[in-house]
């Protein structure tokens, strides 16, 4: 599966600019994560780490879910990825050993109402 992080950034930024309040901050968190993943994909691990940390910290404020998206599993996955990126920067693992970027899972809470 091809991940289009640059395109995700553009889409989330367009949504972010039209939102207000907590929803705007939620999309801002996703922008940071998309930028971090883009940097990671292109070998900029310092930039990736910085953006992934910012995005994960902002996203954590929306646990356990927001806009019918399960946040807690995303936060946990990105924390693991940040640890992997740190290990790459320290020379302990190779870049191809970084865990895959997770997909967003939807909540089932409101689907059947």
N, C-alpha and C positions, 0 to 999 in steps of 0.2 A: 504494500500500500504506500503510495506516495503522499507524504505529508507536506502540505502547502502552507508553511508558517507565515510567509510574507503576506499571502493572500488573507490568512486569518487575521493578521494584524490590521490590514486595511479594512476588513469587514467589521471587526470589533471596534476600531476607531470611529468608523462611520456611525455605528450604533451608540457608542459612548458619547459622541458629540450631540446626539439627539435626546439623550436621557438626562435625568436629574436625580439628585439624592443618592440613595443606596444602590439603585440599579446602575447609575453612572459609575460608581466606585467598583461595582462588580465587574463591569466591562473593562474598566481600567486595569484591574487585576489580570484579566484574561489577555489584555494587550501586553503586559509585562511578560506573561508566560509565553506568548507567541514570539515575542522578540527574543527571549531567552532561548527558546527552542531553535529559532532561526540562527542565532549566534552559535549554538551548539552544533548544529548541522554543518556550519561553515568553519568549524575549528576554532572559534573564538571562545575558549572555555572561561576566561576571566569575565568577559562580557556576559556570557551565558549564566554563570553563577550569580552575578549581581542582579540580573533581571529576574532569574528564577526565584531568588530569595525575596525580592520585592513583591513579585506576583503571588508567591505562596503566603507571605505574611498578610497581604491584603485579602486573599481568598479565604484564609482561615477565619476572618471576621464573619463569613457567611455560612459557617458550619451550623447544622449538619446538611442543609440544602437551601438552595435559592433558585427561584424561577424554574422549579421542578427538576433541577440538576442536583445530583448527589455530590456534595462538596467534600465531605470527609475523605472518601477514597482518592479524590484528586489531590488533596493536600498531602496525604500519606505517600502517594506515588511520586509527587514532585519533591518531597523531602528526600526520598530514596535517590532520585535522579541528582539532586544537589550533592548528596554524599558521593555519588559516583563521579560527578564532575570534579569535586575536590580531590578525589583519589587519582583522577587523570592528571590534574595539575601537579600533584605530588609525585607522579610517576609510578604509582602503585598498580594501576590498571591501564589498559589500552582504551582508546576512544571507542572502539567497536564493542567494548564490554559495558558501556553505559546502557542502562535499562531503557526499554521503549517508552516513548511518550504515551500516556494513557488516553483513552477515549473518554468522553464525558458520558456518564450514565444518567438516565432520567429516573426520577422518583416514580414510583407506582401509586403514590398517595392519591392523586386526583384523576388518574386515568379512567377509572370505572365509575365515576360519579355522574 
